[in-house]
């Protein structure tokens, strides 16, 4: 069992920035990609971004150019930097690695 821990969520105004993180114990040795998903209340879960074990990244069209995913191998942590946040970005953000899911961190965008 691998316990993923997300953190860094909070409330920001439209146009603001926030960085959330996902710590995956033993991530580097597991050689897994880490994916970010988000789910707003009453809506389906949507894929947001992926960072491979080799560092390749990919983004959903809705966040491309605004979000940046990165990883710190020394800390077994993946970060999702979110800039120019919009109302529609508000959701619970979840990370998944090696089929294990975290509990999520809430991002609220409000004026």
N, C-alpha and C positions, 0 to 999 in steps of 0.2 A: 504494500500500500504506500502510495506517495501522496503526501499532503501538500497541495499547492496553496500558497498564501498570496492573495492579492491585497494591495493597499494603495493609498494615495487618492482615493476618490474624494469628492467634495462638491461644493456648489460654486459655480462661476457664472459670470455674466456673459451674454453673447459677445463673441469676439475675444474672449479670454482664453487662457491656456491652463492646462493641467497635465501632470505626468503621473501615470499610474504604473504600478509595478507588480510583477508576478515572480515570486521566489519558488523555485523548484529544487528541492533537495537532491543533489547528485545530478543536476541537469547535464553538466558537461560530460560526465561518464555515460549517461544514458543515450547520448547521441540522438536526441529527439528534437523535432521541430516544436515550436511553441506557437499556438494560434490564439488570437483574441477574437472573442465573439461579444455581441451585446444584445440585450433584450430589454426593450421598453415594455412598460406595463400593458398587458393585453395584446402584445404583438409577438410575432415569431422571432426566434433567435437568429440573428444575422452574423455572418462572418465579417470580420473587420480587417484582420491583418495576420500575416504569417511571417515568422523568421525561422529559417532552417537551421540545422545544426552547423552548417557551414557559413551562416550569416546572410544568406540570400533573403530578400524581403519581397513581400507582395501585399497589395492593399486593395480593398474594395474601392470601386470608383467614387463612392460617396465620401470617402475620406482622403483620397489620393491628393497629395500636395499640402495637406493640412496635418496629417498624422505621420509620426515617424516611430518605427519600432527598432529597438536595439537590445543588445544583450551584454551583460557583464559576466564573463565566464567565471571570474574569480569569486563572484558573489552568487553564482547560480541564479541570476535574476535577469528577467526580461522587462524592459520598460516600454511603455507606449506614451510618447509625448504627443499631446493633442493641442493644436493651435487653432486659432480662429473658430472656436467652438460655436455651434449653432444650436438652436432649440432642439432640432431633430437628433442631435448627438446625445441627448439625455437618455440614459439607460443604465441598467446593471451591466457592467463589463466583467466578462469571465475569461479566464485563460485555461487552456487545455494543453497538456503535454503527455505523450506516451499513453494516451487514452484516459488520463486522470484529469479531473476538472477541479478548479478551485471553487470557493464559495461566492466569489464575485465582490466587486466594489462599486458602489453607486456613484454615478456622475449626474449631477443636476445642473441644468443650464436655465437660469432665470434672471429676469431683470428686476 
